[in-house]
Structure formats: structure tokens, C-alpha cells
Amino acid sequence: MNFLAKFFSMGKTNAFCGKITSFQQQHDESIPEAWERFQEYILECPHHGMESWLLMQTFYHGLGNSAVKL
């Protein structure tokens, strides 16, 4: 059994990838805080297989326009 199959089952991998792709900035969260949380999601699933441009697009689209604070 390889490492990914042992520690990252298909269900667990899908759950982690879902957290990445459905990312949304929280109402009281600054952009740097949102970025840090997004990076934590990515680190939880290092084998996500998503291109950098798609990760940046996902983060950008997850930012709330009414809750933006620096």
C-alpha cells in the first residue's frame, strides 16, 4: 500500500480538495488572514494536483467584496 492510499483515502482527498475549491473569505477576516487559511488548506492536501493559476483564481473568487479589510 502506498503512502497516499494509506494516509489520504479517496474520500479524505476529496474532502480536502473540496475545502480548497469552495474557499470563501469569512465576514470578519482580513485578506492576509484569508490567504493564511487558504494556504493551510493547500498544505493539508499537498497532492491536490491543481495548477497555480487555478489556486489563485479560486482564492480571488473566494474573497468577499463587502468584507475586504487590510
CHARMM internal coordinates of N, CA and C (Angstrom, degrees):
IC EDIT
DIST 1 N 1 CA 1.4573
DIST 1 CA 1 C 1.5242
ANGL 1 N 1 CA 1 C 108.36
DIST 1 C 2 N 1.3247
ANGL 1 CA 1 C 2 N 116.93
DIHE 1 N 1 CA 1 C 2 N 129.65
DIST 2 N 2 CA 1.4537
ANGL 1 C 2 N 2 CA 118.72
DIHE 1 CA 1 C 2 N 2 CA -178.63
DIST 2 CA 2 C 1.5330
ANGL 2 N 2 CA 2 C 111.16
DIHE 1 C 2 N 2 CA 2 C -82.94
DIST 2 C 3 N 1.3015
ANGL 2 CA 2 C 3 N 114.80
DIHE 2 N 2 CA 2 C 3 N 168.61
DIST 3 N 3 CA 1.4572
ANGL 2 C 3 N 3 CA 121.42
DIHE 2 CA 2 C 3 N 3 CA -174.74
DIST 3 CA 3 C 1.5359
ANGL 3 N 3 CA 3 C 112.29
DIHE 2 C 3 N 3 CA 3 C -58.13
DIST 3 C 4 N 1.3418
ANGL 3 CA 3 C 4 N 116.68
DIHE 3 N 3 CA 3 C 4 N -48.50
DIST 4 N 4 CA 1.4634
ANGL 3 C 4 N 4 CA 119.16
DIHE 3 CA 3 C 4 N 4 CA -177.63
DIST 4 CA 4 C 1.5170
ANGL 4 N 4 CA 4 C 111.89
DIHE 3 C 4 N 4 CA 4 C -61.91
DIST 4 C 5 N 1.3066
ANGL 4 CA 4 C 5 N 117.14
DIHE 4 N 4 CA 4 C 5 N -42.35
DIST 5 N 5 CA 1.4632
ANGL 4 C 5 N 5 CA 120.23
DIHE 4 CA 4 C 5 N 5 CA -179.68
DIST 5 CA 5 C 1.5243
ANGL 5 N 5 CA 5 C 111.01
DIHE 4 C 5 N 5 CA 5 C -66.24
DIST 5 C 6 N 1.3228
ANGL 5 CA 5 C 6 N 116.84
DIHE 5 N 5 CA 5 C 6 N -33.91
DIST 6 N 6 CA 1.4601
ANGL 5 C 6 N 6 CA 120.38
DIHE 5 CA 5 C 6 N 6 CA -177.80
DIST 6 CA 6 C 1.5312
ANGL 6 N 6 CA 6 C 112.42
DIHE 5 C 6 N 6 CA 6 C -75.01
DIST 6 C 7 N 1.3403
ANGL 6 CA 6 C 7 N 117.18
DIHE 6 N 6 CA 6 C 7 N -44.07
DIST 7 N 7 CA 1.4602
ANGL 6 C 7 N 7 CA 120.80
DIHE 6 CA 6 C 7 N 7 CA -173.64
DIST 7 CA 7 C 1.5274
ANGL 7 N 7 CA 7 C 114.20
DIHE 6 C 7 N 7 CA 7 C -103.86
DIST 7 C 8 N 1.3256
ANGL 7 CA 7 C 8 N 117.05
DIHE 7 N 7 CA 7 C 8 N -16.68
DIST 8 N 8 CA 1.4606
ANGL 7 C 8 N 8 CA 120.90
DIHE 7 CA 7 C 8 N 8 CA -179.69
DIST 8 CA 8 C 1.5285
ANGL 8 N 8 CA 8 C 108.55
DIHE 7 C 8 N 8 CA 8 C -131.18
DIST 8 C 9 N 1.2996
ANGL 8 CA 8 C 9 N 115.96
DIHE 8 N 8 CA 8 C 9 N 82.77
DIST 9 N 9 CA 1.4629
ANGL 8 C 9 N 9 CA 119.39
DIHE 8 CA 8 C 9 N 9 CA 177.37
DIST 9 CA 9 C 1.5260
ANGL 9 N 9 CA 9 C 108.95
DIHE 8 C 9 N 9 CA 9 C -63.06
DIST 9 C 10 N 1.3183
ANGL 9 CA 9 C 10 N 115.78
DIHE 9 N 9 CA 9 C 10 N 165.60
DIST 10 N 10 CA 1.4652
ANGL 9 C 10 N 10 CA 120.02
DIHE 9 CA 9 C 10 N 10 CA -179.82
DIST 10 CA 10 C 1.5292
ANGL 10 N 10 CA 10 C 110.73
DIHE 9 C 10 N 10 CA 10 C -58.52
DIST 10 C 11 N 1.3137
ANGL 10 CA 10 C 11 N 117.94
DIHE 10 N 10 CA 10 C 11 N -40.45
DIST 11 N 11 CA 1.4623
ANGL 10 C 11 N 11 CA 121.35
DIHE 10 CA 10 C 11 N 11 CA 178.95
DIST 11 CA 11 C 1.5133
ANGL 11 N 11 CA 11 C 112.50
DIHE 10 C 11 N 11 CA 11 C -64.90
DIST 11 C 12 N 1.3316
ANGL 11 CA 11 C 12 N 116.42
DIHE 11 N 11 CA 11 C 12 N -42.32
DIST 12 N 12 CA 1.4609
ANGL 11 C 12 N 12 CA 121.24
DIHE 11 CA 11 C 12 N 12 CA 179.60
DIST 12 CA 12 C 1.5299
ANGL 12 N 12 CA 12 C 110.25
DIHE 11 C 12 N 12 CA 12 C -66.62
DIST 12 C 13 N 1.3196
ANGL 12 CA 12 C 13 N 116.40
DIHE 12 N 12 CA 12 C 13 N -42.40
DIST 13 N 13 CA 1.4597
ANGL 12 C 13 N 13 CA 120.74
DIHE 12 CA 12 C 13 N 13 CA 178.07
DIST 13 CA 13 C 1.5257
ANGL 13 N 13 CA 13 C 110.44
DIHE 12 C 13 N 13 CA 13 C -62.15
DIST 13 C 14 N 1.3230
ANGL 13 CA 13 C 14 N 117.07
DIHE 13 N 13 CA 13 C 14 N -44.23
DIST 14 N 14 CA 1.4610
ANGL 13 C 14 N 14 CA 120.52
DIHE 13 CA 13 C 14 N 14 CA 179.38
DIST 14 CA 14 C 1.5252
ANGL 14 N 14 CA 14 C 111.25
DIHE 13 C 14 N 14 CA 14 C -63.22
DIST 14 C 15 N 1.3231
ANGL 14 CA 14 C 15 N 117.27
DIHE 14 N 14 CA 14 C 15 N -38.04
DIST 15 N 15 CA 1.4667
ANGL 14 C 15 N 15 CA 120.91
DIHE 14 CA 14 C 15 N 15 CA 178.55
DIST 15 CA 15 C 1.5285
ANGL 15 N 15 CA 15 C 110.69
DIHE 14 C 15 N 15 CA 15 C -64.83
DIST 15 C 16 N 1.3283
ANGL 15 CA 15 C 16 N 117.18
DIHE 15 N 15 CA 15 C 16 N -43.94
DIST 16 N 16 CA 1.4677
ANGL 15 C 16 N 16 CA 120.66
DIHE 15 CA 15 C 16 N 16 CA 178.79
DIST 16 CA 16 C 1.5215
ANGL 16 N 16 CA 16 C 110.84
DIHE 15 C 16 N 16 CA 16 C -64.79
DIST 16 C 17 N 1.3216
ANGL 16 CA 16 C 17 N 117.16
DIHE 16 N 16 CA 16 C 17 N -44.44
DIST 17 N 17 CA 1.4717
ANGL 16 C 17 N 17 CA 120.89
DIHE 16 CA 16 C 17 N 17 CA 178.70
DIST 17 CA 17 C 1.5238
ANGL 17 N 17 CA 17 C 110.76
DIHE 16 C 17 N 17 CA 17 C -63.67
DIST 17 C 18 N 1.3131
ANGL 17 CA 17 C 18 N 116.50
DIHE 17 N 17 CA 17 C 18 N -34.68
DIST 18 N 18 CA 1.4620
ANGL 17 C 18 N 18 CA 120.57
DIHE 17 CA 17 C 18 N 18 CA 176.99
DIST 18 CA 18 C 1.5195
ANGL 18 N 18 CA 18 C 111.95
DIHE 17 C 18 N 18 CA 18 C -64.42
DIST 18 C 19 N 1.3303
ANGL 18 CA 18 C 19 N 117.03
DIHE 18 N 18 CA 18 C 19 N -37.45
DIST 19 N 19 CA 1.4616
ANGL 18 C 19 N 19 CA 120.53
DIHE 18 CA 18 C 19 N 19 CA 177.02
DIST 19 CA 19 C 1.5222
ANGL 19 N 19 CA 19 C 110.28
DIHE 18 C 19 N 19 CA 19 C -63.17
DIST 19 C 20 N 1.3326
ANGL 19 CA 19 C 20 N 116.10
DIHE 19 N 19 CA 19 C 20 N -38.17
DIST 20 N 20 CA 1.4618
ANGL 19 C 20 N 20 CA 120.45
DIHE 19 CA 19 C 20 N 20 CA 179.71
DIST 20 CA 20 C 1.5255
ANGL 20 N 20 CA 20 C 110.12
DIHE 19 C 20 N 20 CA 20 C -68.48
DIST 20 C 21 N 1.3213
ANGL 20 CA 20 C 21 N 116.90
DIHE 20 N 20 CA 20 C 21 N -52.03
DIST 21 N 21 CA 1.4650
ANGL 20 C 21 N 21 CA 120.36
DIHE 20 CA 20 C 21 N 21 CA -172.87
DIST 21 CA 21 C 1.5317
ANGL 21 N 21 CA 21 C 113.47
DIHE 20 C 21 N 21 CA 21 C -71.99
DIST 21 C 22 N 1.3266
ANGL 21 CA 21 C 22 N 117.61
DIHE 21 N 21 CA 21 C 22 N -21.06
DIST 22 N 22 CA 1.4623
ANGL 21 C 22 N 22 CA 119.52
DIHE 21 CA 21 C 22 N 22 CA 179.81
DIST 22 CA 22 C 1.5318
ANGL 22 N 22 CA 22 C 111.96
DIHE 21 C 22 N 22 CA 22 C -104.86
DIST 22 C 23 N 1.3295
ANGL 22 CA 22 C 23 N 116.67
DIHE 22 N 22 CA 22 C 23 N 20.18
DIST 23 N 23 CA 1.4552
ANGL 22 C 23 N 23 CA 121.68
DIHE 22 CA 22 C 23 N 23 CA -177.37
DIST 23 CA 23 C 1.5234
ANGL 23 N 23 CA 23 C 111.26
DIHE 22 C 23 N 23 CA 23 C -56.64
DIST 23 C 24 N 1.3378
ANGL 23 CA 23 C 24 N 115.82
DIHE 23 N 23 CA 23 C 24 N 135.45
DIST 24 N 24 CA 1.4650
ANGL 23 C 24 N 24 CA 123.29
DIHE 23 CA 23 C 24 N 24 CA 174.67
DIST 24 CA 24 C 1.5241
ANGL 24 N 24 CA 24 C 108.46
DIHE 23 C 24 N 24 CA 24 C -139.72
DIST 24 C 25 N 1.3145
ANGL 24 CA 24 C 25 N 116.33
DIHE 24 N 24 CA 24 C 25 N 135.31
DIST 25 N 25 CA 1.4577
ANGL 24 C 25 N 25 CA 120.82
DIHE 24 CA 24 C 25 N 25 CA 175.10
DIST 25 CA 25 C 1.5184
ANGL 25 N 25 CA 25 C 108.60
DIHE 24 C 25 N 25 CA 25 C -65.84
DIST 25 C 26 N 1.3215
ANGL 25 CA 25 C 26 N 116.83
DIHE 25 N 25 CA 25 C 26 N 135.82
DIST 26 N 26 CA 1.4521
ANGL 25 C 26 N 26 CA 120.61
DIHE 25 CA 25 C 26 N 26 CA 177.84
DIST 26 CA 26 C 1.5206
ANGL 26 N 26 CA 26 C 109.72
DIHE 25 C 26 N 26 CA 26 C -76.96
DIST 26 C 27 N 1.3261
ANGL 26 CA 26 C 27 N 115.82
DIHE 26 N 26 CA 26 C 27 N 155.77
DIST 27 N 27 CA 1.4677
ANGL 26 C 27 N 27 CA 121.52
DIHE 26 CA 26 C 27 N 27 CA -173.40
DIST 27 CA 27 C 1.5302
ANGL 27 N 27 CA 27 C 112.97
DIHE 26 C 27 N 27 CA 27 C -55.67
DIST 27 C 28 N 1.3231
ANGL 27 CA 27 C 28 N 117.52
DIHE 27 N 27 CA 27 C 28 N -43.55
DIST 28 N 28 CA 1.4657
ANGL 27 C 28 N 28 CA 120.91
DIHE 27 CA 27 C 28 N 28 CA -175.76
DIST 28 CA 28 C 1.5223
ANGL 28 N 28 CA 28 C 112.43
DIHE 27 C 28 N 28 CA 28 C -100.41
DIST 28 C 29 N 1.3102
ANGL 28 CA 28 C 29 N 117.97
DIHE 28 N 28 CA 28 C 29 N 23.37
DIST 29 N 29 CA 1.4620
ANGL 28 C 29 N 29 CA 122.91
DIHE 28 CA 28 C 29 N 29 CA -173.78
DIST 29 CA 29 C 1.5293
ANGL 29 N 29 CA 29 C 110.31
DIHE 28 C 29 N 29 CA 29 C -106.56
DIST 29 C 30 N 1.3292
ANGL 29 CA 29 C 30 N 116.42
DIHE 29 N 29 CA 29 C 30 N 130.80
DIST 30 N 30 CA 1.4559
ANGL 29 C 30 N 30 CA 120.48
DIHE 29 CA 29 C 30 N 30 CA 175.84
DIST 30 CA 30 C 1.5336
ANGL 30 N 30 CA 30 C 109.30
DIHE 29 C 30 N 30 CA 30 C -75.08
DIST 30 C 31 N 1.3195
ANGL 30 CA 30 C 31 N 115.96
DIHE 30 N 30 CA 30 C 31 N 166.33
DIST 31 N 31 CA 1.4704
ANGL 30 C 31 N 31 CA 119.68
DIHE 30 CA 30 C 31 N 31 CA 178.98
DIST 31 CA 31 C 1.5306
ANGL 31 N 31 CA 31 C 111.14
DIHE 30 C 31 N 31 CA 31 C -62.23
DIST 31 C 32 N 1.3461
ANGL 31 CA 31 C 32 N 120.10
DIHE 31 N 31 CA 31 C 32 N -45.41
DIST 32 N 32 CA 1.4670
ANGL 31 C 32 N 32 CA 118.53
DIHE 31 CA 31 C 32 N 32 CA 177.08
DIST 32 CA 32 C 1.5369
ANGL 32 N 32 CA 32 C 113.25
DIHE 31 C 32 N 32 CA 32 C -60.63
DIST 32 C 33 N 1.3160
ANGL 32 CA 32 C 33 N 117.00
DIHE 32 N 32 CA 32 C 33 N -37.02
DIST 33 N 33 CA 1.4707
ANGL 32 C 33 N 33 CA 119.65
DIHE 32 CA 32 C 33 N 33 CA 176.59
DIST 33 CA 33 C 1.5211
ANGL 33 N 33 CA 33 C 111.09
DIHE 32 C 33 N 33 CA 33 C -66.37
DIST 33 C 34 N 1.3270
ANGL 33 CA 33 C 34 N 116.46
DIHE 33 N 33 CA 33 C 34 N -40.39
DIST 34 N 34 CA 1.4642
ANGL 33 C 34 N 34 CA 120.68
DIHE 33 CA 33 C 34 N 34 CA 178.37
DIST 34 CA 34 C 1.5235
ANGL 34 N 34 CA 34 C 110.17
DIHE 33 C 34 N 34 CA 34 C -64.04
DIST 34 C 35 N 1.3393
ANGL 34 CA 34 C 35 N 116.35
DIHE 34 N 34 CA 34 C 35 N -42.01
DIST 35 N 35 CA 1.4684
ANGL 34 C 35 N 35 CA 121.08
DIHE 34 CA 34 C 35 N 35 CA 179.13
DIST 35 CA 35 C 1.5295
ANGL 35 N 35 CA 35 C 110.58
DIHE 34 C 35 N 35 CA 35 C -61.26
DIST 35 C 36 N 1.3234
ANGL 35 CA 35 C 36 N 116.22
DIHE 35 N 35 CA 35 C 36 N -43.65
DIST 36 N 36 CA 1.4668
ANGL 35 C 36 N 36 CA 120.77
DIHE 35 CA 35 C 36 N 36 CA 179.47
DIST 36 CA 36 C 1.5280
ANGL 36 N 36 CA 36 C 110.65
DIHE 35 C 36 N 36 CA 36 C -61.48
DIST 36 C 37 N 1.3157
ANGL 36 CA 36 C 37 N 117.76
DIHE 36 N 36 CA 36 C 37 N -43.57
DIST 37 N 37 CA 1.4585
ANGL 36 C 37 N 37 CA 121.56
DIHE 36 CA 36 C 37 N 37 CA 178.98
DIST 37 CA 37 C 1.5258
ANGL 37 N 37 CA 37 C 110.47
DIHE 36 C 37 N 37 CA 37 C -65.49
DIST 37 C 38 N 1.3266
ANGL 37 CA 37 C 38 N 117.18
DIHE 37 N 37 CA 37 C 38 N -40.84
DIST 38 N 38 CA 1.4583
ANGL 37 C 38 N 38 CA 121.46
DIHE 37 CA 37 C 38 N 38 CA 177.81
DIST 38 CA 38 C 1.5302
ANGL 38 N 38 CA 38 C 110.61
DIHE 37 C 38 N 38 CA 38 C -61.55
DIST 38 C 39 N 1.3257
ANGL 38 CA 38 C 39 N 116.09
DIHE 38 N 38 CA 38 C 39 N -42.47
DIST 39 N 39 CA 1.4640
ANGL 38 C 39 N 39 CA 120.41
DIHE 38 CA 38 C 39 N 39 CA 177.93
DIST 39 CA 39 C 1.5361
ANGL 39 N 39 CA 39 C 111.56
DIHE 38 C 39 N 39 CA 39 C -63.34
DIST 39 C 40 N 1.3136
ANGL 39 CA 39 C 40 N 117.20
DIHE 39 N 39 CA 39 C 40 N -36.69
DIST 40 N 40 CA 1.4639
ANGL 39 C 40 N 40 CA 121.01
DIHE 39 CA 39 C 40 N 40 CA 176.43
DIST 40 CA 40 C 1.5285
ANGL 40 N 40 CA 40 C 110.64
DIHE 39 C 40 N 40 CA 40 C -62.45
DIST 40 C 41 N 1.3261
ANGL 40 CA 40 C 41 N 116.82
DIHE 40 N 40 CA 40 C 41 N -40.39
DIST 41 N 41 CA 1.4701
ANGL 40 C 41 N 41 CA 120.56
DIHE 40 CA 40 C 41 N 41 CA 176.96
DIST 41 CA 41 C 1.5240
ANGL 41 N 41 CA 41 C 110.45
DIHE 40 C 41 N 41 CA 41 C -60.53
DIST 41 C 42 N 1.3299
ANGL 41 CA 41 C 42 N 115.97
DIHE 41 N 41 CA 41 C 42 N -43.18
DIST 42 N 42 CA 1.4657
ANGL 41 C 42 N 42 CA 120.42
DIHE 41 CA 41 C 42 N 42 CA -179.57
DIST 42 CA 42 C 1.5251
ANGL 42 N 42 CA 42 C 110.64
DIHE 41 C 42 N 42 CA 42 C -64.83
DIST 42 C 43 N 1.3138
ANGL 42 CA 42 C 43 N 117.49
DIHE 42 N 42 CA 42 C 43 N -41.58
DIST 43 N 43 CA 1.4677
ANGL 42 C 43 N 43 CA 121.24
DIHE 42 CA 42 C 43 N 43 CA 179.75
DIST 43 CA 43 C 1.5274
ANGL 43 N 43 CA 43 C 112.33
DIHE 42 C 43 N 43 CA 43 C -67.28
DIST 43 C 44 N 1.3301
ANGL 43 CA 43 C 44 N 117.42
DIHE 43 N 43 CA 43 C 44 N -27.57
DIST 44 N 44 CA 1.4661
ANGL 43 C 44 N 44 CA 120.42
DIHE 43 CA 43 C 44 N 44 CA 177.56
DIST 44 CA 44 C 1.5207
ANGL 44 N 44 CA 44 C 111.52
DIHE 43 C 44 N 44 CA 44 C -66.48
DIST 44 C 45 N 1.3102
ANGL 44 CA 44 C 45 N 116.94
DIHE 44 N 44 CA 44 C 45 N -23.55
DIST 45 N 45 CA 1.4630
ANGL 44 C 45 N 45 CA 121.54
DIHE 44 CA 44 C 45 N 45 CA -176.51
DIST 45 CA 45 C 1.5302
ANGL 45 N 45 CA 45 C 109.01
DIHE 44 C 45 N 45 CA 45 C -135.51
DIST 45 C 46 N 1.3397
ANGL 45 CA 45 C 46 N 117.83
DIHE 45 N 45 CA 45 C 46 N 73.09
DIST 46 N 46 CA 1.4643
ANGL 45 C 46 N 46 CA 120.24
DIHE 45 CA 45 C 46 N 46 CA -175.09
DIST 46 CA 46 C 1.5301
ANGL 46 N 46 CA 46 C 114.09
DIHE 45 C 46 N 46 CA 46 C -64.32
DIST 46 C 47 N 1.3038
ANGL 46 CA 46 C 47 N 117.87
DIHE 46 N 46 CA 46 C 47 N -14.90
DIST 47 N 47 CA 1.4654
ANGL 46 C 47 N 47 CA 121.49
DIHE 46 CA 46 C 47 N 47 CA -179.43
DIST 47 CA 47 C 1.5312
ANGL 47 N 47 CA 47 C 111.68
DIHE 46 C 47 N 47 CA 47 C -102.58
DIST 47 C 48 N 1.3456
ANGL 47 CA 47 C 48 N 117.22
DIHE 47 N 47 CA 47 C 48 N 27.85
DIST 48 N 48 CA 1.4655
ANGL 47 C 48 N 48 CA 122.22
DIHE 47 CA 47 C 48 N 48 CA -176.08
DIST 48 CA 48 C 1.5252
ANGL 48 N 48 CA 48 C 112.25
DIHE 47 C 48 N 48 CA 48 C -60.80
DIST 48 C 49 N 1.3148
ANGL 48 CA 48 C 49 N 118.30
DIHE 48 N 48 CA 48 C 49 N -29.75
DIST 49 N 49 CA 1.4610
ANGL 48 C 49 N 49 CA 121.79
DIHE 48 CA 48 C 49 N 49 CA 176.41
DIST 49 CA 49 C 1.5129
ANGL 49 N 49 CA 49 C 115.40
DIHE 48 C 49 N 49 CA 49 C 74.72
DIST 49 C 50 N 1.3176
ANGL 49 CA 49 C 50 N 117.88
DIHE 49 N 49 CA 49 C 50 N 13.10
DIST 50 N 50 CA 1.4684
ANGL 49 C 50 N 50 CA 120.64
DIHE 49 CA 49 C 50 N 50 CA -179.40
DIST 50 CA 50 C 1.5270
ANGL 50 N 50 CA 50 C 109.59
DIHE 49 C 50 N 50 CA 50 C -89.21
DIST 50 C 51 N 1.3100
ANGL 50 CA 50 C 51 N 114.98
DIHE 50 N 50 CA 50 C 51 N 140.82
DIST 51 N 51 CA 1.4662
ANGL 50 C 51 N 51 CA 121.02
DIHE 50 CA 50 C 51 N 51 CA 177.66
DIST 51 CA 51 C 1.5323
ANGL 51 N 51 CA 51 C 109.55
DIHE 50 C 51 N 51 CA 51 C -68.25
DIST 51 C 52 N 1.3269
ANGL 51 CA 51 C 52 N 116.00
DIHE 51 N 51 CA 51 C 52 N 152.95
DIST 52 N 52 CA 1.4710
ANGL 51 C 52 N 52 CA 120.90
DIHE 51 CA 51 C 52 N 52 CA 179.73
DIST 52 CA 52 C 1.5219
ANGL 52 N 52 CA 52 C 112.27
DIHE 51 C 52 N 52 CA 52 C -58.13
DIST 52 C 53 N 1.3311
ANGL 52 CA 52 C 53 N 117.21
DIHE 52 N 52 CA 52 C 53 N -40.95
DIST 53 N 53 CA 1.4609
ANGL 52 C 53 N 53 CA 119.91
DIHE 52 CA 52 C 53 N 53 CA -178.82
DIST 53 CA 53 C 1.5213
ANGL 53 N 53 CA 53 C 111.26
DIHE 52 C 53 N 53 CA 53 C -62.97
DIST 53 C 54 N 1.3433
ANGL 53 CA 53 C 54 N 116.48
DIHE 53 N 53 CA 53 C 54 N -35.82
DIST 54 N 54 CA 1.4561
ANGL 53 C 54 N 54 CA 120.26
DIHE 53 CA 53 C 54 N 54 CA -179.90
DIST 54 CA 54 C 1.5305
ANGL 54 N 54 CA 54 C 110.83
DIHE 53 C 54 N 54 CA 54 C -71.28
DIST 54 C 55 N 1.3269
ANGL 54 CA 54 C 55 N 116.80
DIHE 54 N 54 CA 54 C 55 N -36.86
DIST 55 N 55 CA 1.4655
ANGL 54 C 55 N 55 CA 120.29
DIHE 54 CA 54 C 55 N 55 CA 176.31
DIST 55 CA 55 C 1.5284
ANGL 55 N 55 CA 55 C 110.53
DIHE 54 C 55 N 55 CA 55 C -63.66
DIST 55 C 56 N 1.3354
ANGL 55 CA 55 C 56 N 116.67
DIHE 55 N 55 CA 55 C 56 N -43.49
DIST 56 N 56 CA 1.4644
ANGL 55 C 56 N 56 CA 120.04
DIHE 55 CA 55 C 56 N 56 CA 179.70
DIST 56 CA 56 C 1.5328
ANGL 56 N 56 CA 56 C 110.66
DIHE 55 C 56 N 56 CA 56 C -65.36
DIST 56 C 57 N 1.3116
ANGL 56 CA 56 C 57 N 116.79
DIHE 56 N 56 CA 56 C 57 N -40.67
DIST 57 N 57 CA 1.4621
ANGL 56 C 57 N 57 CA 120.86
DIHE 56 CA 56 C 57 N 57 CA 178.36
DIST 57 CA 57 C 1.5237
ANGL 57 N 57 CA 57 C 110.74
DIHE 56 C 57 N 57 CA 57 C -63.69
DIST 57 C 58 N 1.3297
ANGL 57 CA 57 C 58 N 116.65
DIHE 57 N 57 CA 57 C 58 N -41.56
DIST 58 N 58 CA 1.4563
ANGL 57 C 58 N 58 CA 121.64
DIHE 57 CA 57 C 58 N 58 CA 178.80
DIST 58 CA 58 C 1.5238
ANGL 58 N 58 CA 58 C 110.91
DIHE 57 C 58 N 58 CA 58 C -62.14
DIST 58 C 59 N 1.3258
ANGL 58 CA 58 C 59 N 115.83
DIHE 58 N 58 CA 58 C 59 N -44.56
DIST 59 N 59 CA 1.4607
ANGL 58 C 59 N 59 CA 119.96
DIHE 58 CA 58 C 59 N 59 CA 178.49
DIST 59 CA 59 C 1.5282
ANGL 59 N 59 CA 59 C 110.46
DIHE 58 C 59 N 59 CA 59 C -62.79
DIST 59 C 60 N 1.3143
ANGL 59 CA 59 C 60 N 116.96
DIHE 59 N 59 CA 59 C 60 N -47.92
DIST 60 N 60 CA 1.4612
ANGL 59 C 60 N 60 CA 121.69
DIHE 59 CA 59 C 60 N 60 CA -178.64
DIST 60 CA 60 C 1.5289
ANGL 60 N 60 CA 60 C 111.47
DIHE 59 C 60 N 60 CA 60 C -58.56
DIST 60 C 61 N 1.3147
ANGL 60 CA 60 C 61 N 115.62
DIHE 60 N 60 CA 60 C 61 N -46.22
DIST 61 N 61 CA 1.4678
ANGL 60 C 61 N 61 CA 119.83
DIHE 60 CA 60 C 61 N 61 CA -179.18
DIST 61 CA 61 C 1.5338
ANGL 61 N 61 CA 61 C 112.15
DIHE 60 C 61 N 61 CA 61 C -70.13
DIST 61 C 62 N 1.3258
ANGL 61 CA 61 C 62 N 116.66
DIHE 61 N 61 CA 61 C 62 N -19.82
DIST 62 N 62 CA 1.4492
ANGL 61 C 62 N 62 CA 120.23
DIHE 61 CA 61 C 62 N 62 CA 178.70
DIST 62 CA 62 C 1.5140
ANGL 62 N 62 CA 62 C 114.50
DIHE 61 C 62 N 62 CA 62 C -84.60
DIST 62 C 63 N 1.3308
ANGL 62 CA 62 C 63 N 116.04
DIHE 62 N 62 CA 62 C 63 N -7.53
DIST 63 N 63 CA 1.4566
ANGL 62 C 63 N 63 CA 119.48
DIHE 62 CA 62 C 63 N 63 CA 178.86
DIST 63 CA 63 C 1.5214
ANGL 63 N 63 CA 63 C 109.50
DIHE 62 C 63 N 63 CA 63 C -77.05
DIST 63 C 64 N 1.3189
ANGL 63 CA 63 C 64 N 115.08
DIHE 63 N 63 CA 63 C 64 N 135.62
DIST 64 N 64 CA 1.4660
ANGL 63 C 64 N 64 CA 120.25
DIHE 63 CA 63 C 64 N 64 CA 178.55
DIST 64 CA 64 C 1.5080
ANGL 64 N 64 CA 64 C 110.13
DIHE 63 C 64 N 64 CA 64 C -87.93
DIST 64 C 65 N 1.3374
ANGL 64 CA 64 C 65 N 117.63
DIHE 64 N 64 CA 64 C 65 N 133.60
DIST 65 N 65 CA 1.4538
ANGL 64 C 65 N 65 CA 119.51
DIHE 64 CA 64 C 65 N 65 CA -178.94
DIST 65 CA 65 C 1.5232
ANGL 65 N 65 CA 65 C 113.68
DIHE 64 C 65 N 65 CA 65 C -76.33
DIST 65 C 66 N 1.3073
ANGL 65 CA 65 C 66 N 118.74
DIHE 65 N 65 CA 65 C 66 N -21.35
DIST 66 N 66 CA 1.4689
ANGL 65 C 66 N 66 CA 118.84
DIHE 65 CA 65 C 66 N 66 CA 178.97
DIST 66 CA 66 C 1.5278
ANGL 66 N 66 CA 66 C 111.80
DIHE 65 C 66 N 66 CA 66 C -92.01
DIST 66 C 67 N 1.3147
ANGL 66 CA 66 C 67 N 117.71
DIHE 66 N 66 CA 66 C 67 N -15.07
DIST 67 N 67 CA 1.4667
ANGL 66 C 67 N 67 CA 120.13
DIHE 66 CA 66 C 67 N 67 CA -176.22
DIST 67 CA 67 C 1.5242
ANGL 67 N 67 CA 67 C 112.84
DIHE 66 C 67 N 67 CA 67 C -108.00
DIST 67 C 68 N 1.3225
ANGL 67 CA 67 C 68 N 118.18
DIHE 67 N 67 CA 67 C 68 N 16.29
DIST 68 N 68 CA 1.4524
ANGL 67 C 68 N 68 CA 120.53
DIHE 67 CA 67 C 68 N 68 CA -176.46
DIST 68 CA 68 C 1.5240
ANGL 68 N 68 CA 68 C 109.74
DIHE 67 C 68 N 68 CA 68 C -74.59
DIST 68 C 69 N 1.3353
ANGL 68 CA 68 C 69 N 115.34
DIHE 68 N 68 CA 68 C 69 N 118.46
DIST 69 N 69 CA 1.4610
ANGL 68 C 69 N 69 CA 121.35
DIHE 68 CA 68 C 69 N 69 CA 172.07
DIST 69 CA 69 C 1.5047
ANGL 69 N 69 CA 69 C 108.78
DIHE 68 C 69 N 69 CA 69 C -136.41
DIST 69 C 70 N 1.2943
ANGL 69 CA 69 C 70 N 116.76
DIHE 69 N 69 CA 69 C 70 N 139.49
DIST 70 N 70 CA 1.4634
ANGL 69 C 70 N 70 CA 120.76
DIHE 69 CA 69 C 70 N 70 CA -179.42
DIST 70 CA 70 C 1.4781
ANGL 70 N 70 CA 70 C 111.67
DIHE 69 C 70 N 70 CA 70 C -93.83
END
COOR INIT
IC SEED 1 N 1 CA 1 C
IC BUILD
